[in-house]
Amino acid sequence: MTPEQRAEQDLADHAAAARELTVAGAVGLALRDHRRRLGLSQRAYAAVRHRAPSLIARLETAAGRFRLDDVVEALAGTGFALAVVRLAETEGAVSSATIVDPMDWPLTELIARVRDGSRRFPAHHETRSVINPPAWWWHREFFVGKGPEPRWYAPRTASPQSTSGPSPDQDARDEAA
């Protein structure tokens, strides 16, 4: 094989390997890159990172078997991080990927929570900021001194089977949750 043919073959092999690279594989490569930049063996790297050598070996070869927060923690301090990307498709194939900036998400997705603050509003409802609290809050909570004024509201929309829409009592029960 000539040097030119070898270079073409290497380029083709590189492209094929890049297409097959998974997120878990990329995490392993990132950890190996950090270790290589430090000039450390797996055992020495594990000692520096205060981890078991077997953990470092498993992360480098099978990061996909770990919980997401463990992988994020393993990448901390390496110069690498996981990111959510939006894929752009053209004619059925992925043409590019753009990292999603936190400011790209709507305010309601980032901070709007139901009354107890533990969960988000249903994704299929339009959530909006409350300027004046809904009527159900005034009648059922304000005058009784029961709960704080809501900051967010996601009224139910009419179901396709119902032409009359949700009743005010049903809407109030949904938002009180």
Secondary structure, 3 states (H helix, E strand, C coil): CCHHHHHHHHHHHHHHHHHHCCHHHHHHHHHHHHHHHHCCCHHHHHHHCCCCHHHHHHHHHHHHHCCHHHHHHHHCCCCCCCCCEEEEEECCEEEEEEECCHHHCCHHHHHCCCCCCCCCCCCCCCCEECCCCCHHHHHHHHCCCCCCCCCEECCCCCCCCCCCCCCHHHHHHHHHC
